[in-house]
Amino acid sequence: MDNLKGDIGLEPDDILKIKTVFMEYPQLDSVLIYGSRAKGNYRPASDIDLTLIGEDLTSSMLSEIEFKLDDLLLPYKFDISIYDKITDARFLDHINRIGKEFYRKQN
């Protein structure tokens, strides 16, 4: 599964579809997956927690990405944030400890 170590409970085809959405955004350097899927204690209905890393990421871009992921009609709920806009120190600590690289822009 590319950069992912361990099982995150997603089908390889679904991972590719999600990454294809991210490839449309050159501002996006990487995406981290965190939460139960990164820890390995997810359930089939667990959401996919992702945070976006990159320069010049905006709230409107975040909304656009959320819509495109929703349009994939995958059986998952997405919880997406922009890393640089997170202000909760404990939340950032959790992402930094648990987070795994889900996507990295290819140069």
DSSP file (Angstrom, degrees, kcal/mol; ACC not computed):
  #  RESIDUE AA STRUCTURE BP1 BP2  ACC     N-H-->O    O-->H-N    N-H-->O    O-->H-N    TCO  KAPPA ALPHA  PHI   PSI    X-CA   Y-CA   Z-CA
    1    1 A M    >         0   0    0      0, 0.0     3,-2.3     0, 0.0     2,-0.1   0.000 360.0 360.0 360.0  51.5    0.0    0.0    0.0
    2    2 A D  T 3   -     0   0    0      1,-0.3   101,-0.1   101,-0.0   100,-0.1  -0.285 360.0  -4.3  54.9-121.4    2.6    2.5   -1.0
    3    3 A N  T 3  S+     0   0    0     99,-0.2     2,-0.3    -2,-0.1    -1,-0.3   0.533 108.2 107.0 -82.8  -7.1    3.8    4.5    2.1
    4    4 A L    <   -     0   0    0     -3,-2.3     2,-0.5    98,-0.2    98,-0.1  -0.563  52.1-161.3 -81.0 132.5    1.3    2.9    4.5
    5    5 A K        +     0   0    0     -2,-0.3    -2,-0.1    96,-0.1     2,-0.1  -0.952  59.7   7.4-110.3 129.6    2.6    0.4    7.0
    6    6 A G  S    S-     0   0    0     -2,-0.5     2,-0.4     2,-0.0    34,-0.1  -0.168 101.4 -52.0  89.3 171.5    0.0   -1.9    8.5
    7    7 A D        +     0   0    0      1,-0.1    -2,-0.1    32,-0.1     0, 0.0  -0.703  39.8 176.2 -90.2 129.9   -3.6   -2.4    7.7
    8    8 A I        -     0   0    0     -2,-0.4    -1,-0.1     2,-0.2     3,-0.1   0.320  51.1-113.3-111.9   4.6   -5.9    0.6    7.6
    9    9 A G  S    S+     0   0    0      1,-0.2     2,-0.4    33,-0.1    -2,-0.1   0.762  74.1 123.4  75.4  25.9   -9.0   -1.4    6.5
   10   10 A L        -     0   0    0     27,-0.1    -1,-0.2     4,-0.0    -2,-0.2  -0.947  63.8-114.7-121.2 142.8   -9.4    0.1    3.0
   11   11 A E     >  -     0   0    0     -2,-0.4     4,-2.3     1,-0.1     3,-0.4  -0.461  26.8-121.1 -69.6 143.3   -9.4   -1.8   -0.3
   12   12 A P  H  > S+     0   0    0      0, 0.0     4,-2.2     0, 0.0     5,-0.1   0.867 114.1  53.2 -53.9 -38.8   -6.5   -1.0   -2.6
   13   13 A D  H  > S+     0   0    0      1,-0.2     4,-2.1     2,-0.2     5,-0.1   0.884 109.0  49.2 -64.4 -37.7   -8.9    0.2   -5.3
   14   14 A D  H  > S+     0   0    0     -3,-0.4     4,-2.3     2,-0.2    -1,-0.2   0.894 108.7  52.6 -68.5 -39.8  -10.5    2.6   -2.8
   15   15 A I  H  X S+     0   0    0     -4,-2.3     4,-2.7     1,-0.2    -2,-0.2   0.926 109.7  49.6 -59.8 -44.3   -7.1    4.0   -1.7
   16   16 A L  H  X S+     0   0    0     -4,-2.2     4,-2.1     1,-0.2    -2,-0.2   0.907 109.4  51.0 -62.4 -42.6   -6.3    4.6   -5.4
   17   17 A K  H  X S+     0   0    0     -4,-2.1     4,-1.2     2,-0.2    -1,-0.2   0.913 112.0  47.2 -61.3 -42.6   -9.6    6.5   -6.0
   18   18 A I  H  X S+     0   0    0     -4,-2.3     4,-1.5     1,-0.2     3,-0.5   0.932 112.0  49.5 -64.9 -46.1   -9.0    8.7   -2.9
   19   19 A K  H  X S+     0   0    0     -4,-2.7     4,-2.0     1,-0.2    -1,-0.2   0.840 102.9  62.0 -63.3 -32.7   -5.4    9.4   -3.9
   20   20 A T  H  X S+     0   0    0     -4,-2.1     4,-0.5     1,-0.2    -1,-0.2   0.871 101.8  51.9 -61.9 -36.6   -6.6   10.3   -7.4
   21   21 A V  H >< S+     0   0    0     -4,-1.2     3,-1.3    -3,-0.5    -1,-0.2   0.934 109.0  50.1 -62.4 -45.6   -8.6   13.2   -5.9
   22   22 A F  H >< S+     0   0    0     -4,-1.5     3,-1.9     1,-0.3     6,-0.2   0.835  99.3  65.9 -63.6 -32.4   -5.6   14.4   -4.1
   23   23 A M  H 3< S+     0   0    0     -4,-2.0    -1,-0.3     1,-0.3    -2,-0.2   0.708  88.6  68.8 -63.1 -19.6   -3.5   14.4   -7.3
   24   24 A E  T << S+     0   0    0     -3,-1.3    -1,-0.3    -4,-0.5    -2,-0.2   0.568  90.1  70.7 -74.5  -7.9   -5.7   17.1   -8.7
   25   25 A Y    X   -     0   0    0     -3,-1.9     3,-1.7    -4,-0.2    -1,-0.2  -0.863  56.6-174.9-118.8  98.0   -4.3   19.6   -6.2
   26   26 A P  T 3  S+     0   0    0      0, 0.0    -1,-0.1     0, 0.0    -2,-0.0   0.738  85.1  64.8 -63.7 -21.2   -0.7   20.7   -6.8
   27   27 A Q  T 3  S+     0   0    0     27,-0.1     2,-0.7    29,-0.1    28,-0.6   0.704  83.1  92.2 -71.0 -18.7   -0.8   22.7   -3.5
   28   28 A L  E <   +A   54   0A   0     -3,-1.7    26,-0.2    -6,-0.2     3,-0.1  -0.682  47.7 173.6 -85.1 112.4   -1.2   19.5   -1.6
   29   29 A D  E     -     0   0A   0     24,-2.2    76,-3.0    -2,-0.7     2,-0.3   0.885  64.0 -18.6 -84.5 -43.0    2.1   18.1   -0.5
   30   30 A S  E     -AB  53 104A   0     23,-2.0    23,-2.8    74,-0.2     2,-0.4  -0.982  51.0-140.1-158.8 166.2    0.9   15.2    1.6
   31   31 A V  E     -AB  52 103A   0     72,-2.3    71,-3.3    -2,-0.3    72,-1.7  -1.000  15.3-153.4-134.8 132.1   -2.0   13.7    3.5
   32   32 A L  E     -AB  51 101A   0     19,-2.4    19,-2.2    -2,-0.4     2,-0.4  -0.865   4.3-150.0-105.2 140.1   -1.8   12.0    6.8
   33   33 A I  E     +AB  50 100A   0     67,-2.9    67,-2.6    -2,-0.4     2,-0.2  -0.901  28.8 160.5-103.3 138.6   -4.3    9.4    8.0
   34   34 A Y  E >   +A   49   0A   0     15,-2.0    15,-0.7    -2,-0.4     3,-0.5  -0.755  27.5  56.1-142.4-173.7   -4.9    9.2   11.8
   35   35 A G  T 3> S-     0   0    0     -2,-0.2     4,-2.2     1,-0.2     3,-0.5  -0.432 110.0 -20.2  80.7-156.5   -7.4    7.9   14.3
   36   36 A S  H 3>>S+     0   0    0      1,-0.2     4,-1.6     2,-0.2     5,-1.3   0.822 135.3  55.2 -62.2 -33.8   -8.6    4.3   14.5
   37   37 A R  H <45S+     0   0    0     -3,-0.5    -1,-0.2    10,-0.3    -2,-0.2   0.885 111.5  44.0 -68.7 -36.2   -7.6    3.4   10.9
   38   38 A A  H  45S+     0   0    0     -3,-0.5    -2,-0.2    -4,-0.3    -1,-0.2   0.851 115.2  49.0 -73.5 -34.2   -4.0    4.5   11.6
   39   39 A K  H  <5S-     0   0    0     -4,-2.2    -2,-0.2   -31,-0.1    -1,-0.2   0.729 109.6-123.8 -77.3 -21.5   -4.0    2.8   15.0
   40   40 A G  T  <5S+     0   0    0     -4,-1.6    -3,-0.2    -5,-0.2    -4,-0.1   0.544  85.5 104.4  90.6   7.3   -5.3   -0.4   13.5
   41   41 A N      < +     0   0    0     -5,-1.3    -4,-0.2    -6,-0.2    -5,-0.1  -0.046  49.5 133.1-110.5  32.6   -8.4   -0.6   15.9
   42   42 A Y        -     0   0    0     -6,-0.7   -33,-0.1    -5,-0.1    -7,-0.0  -0.243  46.5-140.3 -74.4 165.0  -10.9    0.5   13.3
   43   43 A R    >   -     0   0    0      4,-0.1     3,-2.0     1,-0.0    -1,-0.0  -0.792  35.2 -98.3-116.3 165.7  -14.3   -1.1   12.6
   44   44 A P  T 3  S+     0   0    0      0, 0.0    -2,-0.0     0, 0.0    -1,-0.0   0.846 125.9  45.4 -54.8 -33.4  -15.8   -1.6    9.1
   45   45 A A  T 3  S+     0   0    0     31,-0.1    32,-0.2     2,-0.0    -3,-0.0   0.366  84.5 128.6 -93.0   6.2  -17.9    1.5    9.6
   46   46 A S    <   -     0   0    0     -3,-2.0    31,-0.2     1,-0.1    -4,-0.1  -0.298  60.3-117.7 -62.3 144.0  -15.1    3.7   11.0
   47   47 A D        -     0   0    0     29,-0.1     2,-0.7     1,-0.1   -10,-0.3  -0.242  22.4-112.4 -74.5 171.5  -14.6    7.0    9.3
   48   48 A I  E     - c   0  78A   0     29,-2.8    31,-2.7   -12,-0.1     2,-0.6  -0.930  27.5-157.1-109.5 110.9  -11.4    8.0    7.5
   49   49 A D  E     +Ac  34  79A   0     -2,-0.7   -15,-2.0   -15,-0.7     2,-0.4  -0.798  21.7 168.6 -92.5 118.5   -9.6   10.8    9.4
   50   50 A L  E     -Ac  33  80A   0     29,-2.8    31,-1.8    -2,-0.6     2,-0.4  -0.973  20.9-162.6-131.4 143.1   -7.3   12.7    7.1
   51   51 A T  E     -Ac  32  81A   0    -19,-2.2   -19,-2.4    -2,-0.4     2,-0.3  -0.995  18.4-135.6-126.6 137.9   -5.4   16.0    7.4
   52   52 A L  E     -Ac  31  82A   0     29,-3.1    31,-2.4    -2,-0.4     2,-0.4  -0.698  14.9-164.0 -95.0 137.2   -4.0   17.9    4.5
   53   53 A I  E     +A   30   0A   0    -23,-2.8   -24,-2.2    -2,-0.3   -23,-2.0  -0.983  37.0  91.8-124.0 129.2   -0.5   19.3    4.4
   54   54 A G  E >   -A   28   0A   0     -2,-0.4     3,-0.6   -26,-0.2     2,-0.2  -0.897  68.3 -75.2 165.8 168.3    0.6   22.0    1.9
   55   55 A E  T 3  S+     0   0    0    -28,-0.6    -2,-0.0    -2,-0.3   -26,-0.0  -0.586 105.3  12.1 -85.8 147.6    1.0   25.6    1.2
   56   56 A D  T 3  S+     0   0    0     -2,-0.2     2,-0.4     1,-0.2    -1,-0.2   0.765  78.4 161.3  62.0  29.8   -1.9   27.9    0.3
   57   57 A L    <   -     0   0    0     -3,-0.6     2,-0.3   -30,-0.1    -1,-0.2  -0.679  19.5-165.1 -80.0 135.1   -4.6   25.3    1.3
   58   58 A T     >  -     0   0    0     -2,-0.4     4,-2.2     1,-0.1     5,-0.1  -0.741  34.0-113.1-119.8 165.4   -7.9   27.1    1.8
   59   59 A S  H  > S+     0   0    0     -2,-0.3     4,-2.4     1,-0.2     5,-0.2   0.866 118.7  53.6 -63.7 -36.5  -11.3   26.2    3.4
   60   60 A S  H  > S+     0   0    0      2,-0.2     4,-2.2     1,-0.2    -1,-0.2   0.879 108.0  50.0 -68.0 -35.4  -12.9   26.3   -0.1
   61   61 A M  H  > S+     0   0    0      2,-0.2     4,-2.5     1,-0.2    -2,-0.2   0.904 109.1  52.5 -66.0 -40.8  -10.3   23.9   -1.4
   62   62 A L  H  X S+     0   0    0     -4,-2.2     4,-2.4     1,-0.2    -2,-0.2   0.926 110.0  48.2 -59.4 -45.7  -11.1   21.6    1.6
   63   63 A S  H  X S+     0   0    0     -4,-2.4     4,-2.4     2,-0.2    -1,-0.2   0.900 110.5  51.6 -62.0 -41.5  -14.8   21.8    0.8
   64   64 A E  H  X S+     0   0    0     -4,-2.2     4,-2.3     2,-0.2    -2,-0.2   0.916 110.2  48.3 -62.4 -43.7  -14.1   21.0   -2.8
   65   65 A I  H  X S+     0   0    0     -4,-2.5     4,-2.6     1,-0.2     5,-0.2   0.909 110.0  52.7 -63.2 -42.0  -12.0   17.9   -1.9
   66   66 A E  H  X S+     0   0    0     -4,-2.4     4,-2.3     1,-0.2    -2,-0.2   0.913 109.9  48.5 -60.1 -42.7  -14.7   16.8    0.5
   67   67 A F  H  X S+     0   0    0     -4,-2.4     4,-2.2     2,-0.2    -2,-0.2   0.917 111.6  49.3 -63.6 -43.1  -17.3   17.0   -2.3
   68   68 A K  H  X S+     0   0    0     -4,-2.3     4,-0.6     2,-0.2    -2,-0.2   0.893 111.5  48.5 -65.7 -39.0  -15.1   15.1   -4.7
   69   69 A L  H ><>S+     0   0    0     -4,-2.6     3,-0.9     1,-0.2     5,-0.5   0.904 111.1  50.9 -66.0 -39.8  -14.5   12.3   -2.1
   70   70 A D  H ><5S+     0   0    0     -4,-2.3     3,-1.7     1,-0.2    -2,-0.2   0.873 103.5  59.6 -63.0 -37.3  -18.2   12.1   -1.5
   71   71 A D  H 3<5S+     0   0    0     -4,-2.2    -1,-0.2     1,-0.3    -2,-0.2   0.668  88.2  73.4 -67.1 -16.3  -18.8   11.8   -5.2
   72   72 A L  T <<5S-     0   0    0     -3,-0.9    -1,-0.3    -4,-0.6    -2,-0.2   0.697  95.6-141.8 -69.0 -17.0  -16.7    8.7   -5.3
   73   73 A L  T < 5 +     0   0    0     -3,-1.7    -3,-0.1    -4,-0.3    -2,-0.1   0.851  39.3 163.4  57.0  38.4  -19.6    6.9   -3.5
   74   74 A L      < -     0   0    0     -5,-0.5     2,-0.9     2,-0.1    -1,-0.2  -0.527  51.0-112.3 -81.7 155.5  -17.3    4.9   -1.3
   75   75 A P  S    S+     0   0    0      0, 0.0     2,-0.3     0, 0.0    -1,-0.1  -0.071  86.7  91.7 -82.6  39.7  -18.8    3.3    1.8
   76   76 A Y        -     0   0    0     -2,-0.9     2,-0.4    -6,-0.1    -2,-0.1  -0.945  69.2-132.5-131.7 151.9  -16.9    5.5    4.2
   77   77 A K        -     0   0    0     -2,-0.3   -29,-2.8   -31,-0.2     2,-0.4  -0.874  27.2-143.5 -98.1 136.9  -17.4    8.8    5.9
   78   78 A F  E     -c   48   0A   0     -2,-0.4     2,-0.5   -31,-0.2   -29,-0.2  -0.841  15.0-168.7-104.7 138.1  -14.5   11.2    5.6
   79   79 A D  E     +c   49   0A   0    -31,-2.7   -29,-2.8    -2,-0.4     2,-0.4  -0.953  23.1 179.3-121.7 107.4  -13.3   13.6    8.3
   80   80 A I  E     +c   50   0A   0     -2,-0.5     2,-0.3   -31,-0.2   -29,-0.2  -0.889   8.8 169.4-120.7 139.9  -10.8   16.0    6.7
   81   81 A S  E     -c   51   0A   0    -31,-1.8   -29,-3.1    -2,-0.4     2,-0.6  -0.894  36.9-113.5-137.4 167.5   -8.9   18.9    8.1
   82   82 A I  E >   -c   52   0A   0     -2,-0.3     3,-1.8   -31,-0.2     4,-0.5  -0.944  25.6-144.3-103.7 119.5   -6.0   21.2    7.1
   83   83 A Y  G >  S+     0   0    0    -31,-2.4     3,-1.6    -2,-0.6    -1,-0.2   0.881  96.4  52.6 -52.0 -48.5   -3.1   20.5    9.3
   84   84 A D  G 3  S+     0   0    0    -32,-0.4    -1,-0.3     1,-0.3   -31,-0.1   0.634 106.7  54.5 -67.6 -13.1   -1.9   24.2    9.5
   85   85 A K  G <  S+     0   0    0     -3,-1.8     2,-0.4     2,-0.0    -1,-0.3   0.432  80.1 108.5-100.2  -0.2   -5.3   25.4   10.6
   86   86 A I    <   +     0   0    0     -3,-1.6    -5,-0.0    -4,-0.5    -3,-0.0  -0.654  39.0 175.5 -78.9 127.1   -5.6   23.0   13.6
   87   87 A T        +     0   0    0     -2,-0.4     2,-0.7     5,-0.0    -1,-0.1   0.568  47.0 101.1-108.6 -13.0   -5.3   24.9   16.8
   88   88 A D     >  -     0   0    0      1,-0.2     4,-2.4     2,-0.1     5,-0.2  -0.656  57.8-158.2 -78.8 112.0   -6.0   22.2   19.4
   89   89 A A  H  > S+     0   0    0     -2,-0.7     4,-2.3     1,-0.2    -1,-0.2   0.860  91.2  50.8 -61.2 -38.5   -2.5   21.2   20.7
   90   90 A R  H  > S+     0   0    0      2,-0.2     4,-2.2     1,-0.2    -1,-0.2   0.889 109.8  50.5 -67.8 -37.6   -3.8   17.8   21.9
   91   91 A F  H  > S+     0   0    0      2,-0.2     4,-2.3     1,-0.2    -2,-0.2   0.927 111.2  48.2 -64.4 -45.1   -5.3   17.0   18.6
   92   92 A L  H  X S+     0   0    0     -4,-2.4     4,-2.7     1,-0.2    -2,-0.2   0.896 109.9  52.8 -61.5 -40.5   -2.0   18.0   16.8
   93   93 A D  H  X S+     0   0    0     -4,-2.3     4,-2.1     2,-0.2     5,-0.2   0.915 108.4  50.5 -61.7 -42.7   -0.1   15.8   19.2
   94   94 A H  H  X>S+     0   0    0     -4,-2.2     4,-3.1     2,-0.2     5,-0.5   0.937 112.0  46.8 -59.6 -47.7   -2.4   12.9   18.4
   95   95 A I  H  X5S+     0   0    0     -4,-2.3     4,-2.2     1,-0.2    -2,-0.2   0.919 112.7  49.7 -61.7 -43.6   -1.9   13.4   14.6
   96   96 A N  H  <5S+     0   0    0     -4,-2.7    -1,-0.2     1,-0.2    -2,-0.2   0.834 118.5  38.7 -66.2 -32.8    1.9   13.7   15.1
   97   97 A R  H  <5S+     0   0    0     -4,-2.1    -2,-0.2    -5,-0.2    -1,-0.2   0.902 131.0  24.4 -81.2 -44.1    2.0   10.5   17.2
   98   98 A I  H  <5S+     0   0    0     -4,-3.1    -3,-0.2    -5,-0.2    -2,-0.2   0.749  92.6 112.7 -96.6 -28.8   -0.5    8.3   15.3
   99   99 A G     << -     0   0    0     -4,-2.2     2,-0.4    -5,-0.5   -65,-0.2  -0.103  43.7-165.7 -58.9 142.7   -0.6    9.7   11.8
  100  100 A K  E     -B   33   0A   0    -67,-2.6   -67,-2.9   -96,-0.0     2,-0.4  -0.952  33.0-100.5-123.8 145.4    0.7    7.8    8.9
  101  101 A E  E     +B   32   0A   0     -2,-0.4   -69,-0.2   -98,-0.3     3,-0.1  -0.527  41.3 171.2 -68.1 122.0    1.5    9.2    5.5
  102  102 A F  E     +     0   0A   0    -71,-3.3     2,-0.3    -2,-0.4   -99,-0.2   0.761  66.8  10.8 -98.4 -35.9   -1.5    8.3    3.2
  103  103 A Y  E     -B   31   0A   0    -72,-1.7   -72,-2.3  -100,-0.1    -1,-0.4  -0.998  57.0-173.8-147.3 141.9   -0.5   10.4    0.2
  104  104 A R  E     -B   30   0A   0     -2,-0.3   -74,-0.2   -74,-0.2   -75,-0.1  -0.993  33.5-112.3-137.5 133.7    2.6   12.3   -1.0
  105  105 A K        -     0   0    0    -76,-3.0     2,-0.5    -2,-0.4   -76,-0.0  -0.365  29.4-131.2 -62.5 136.3    2.8   14.5   -4.1
  106  106 A Q              0   0    0      1,-0.1    -1,-0.1    -2,-0.1     0, 0.0  -0.783 360.0 360.0 -90.4 131.4    5.1   13.1   -6.8
  107  107 A N              0   0    0     -2,-0.5    -1,-0.1     0, 0.0    -2,-0.0   0.448 360.0 360.0 -89.4 360.0    7.6   15.6   -8.2
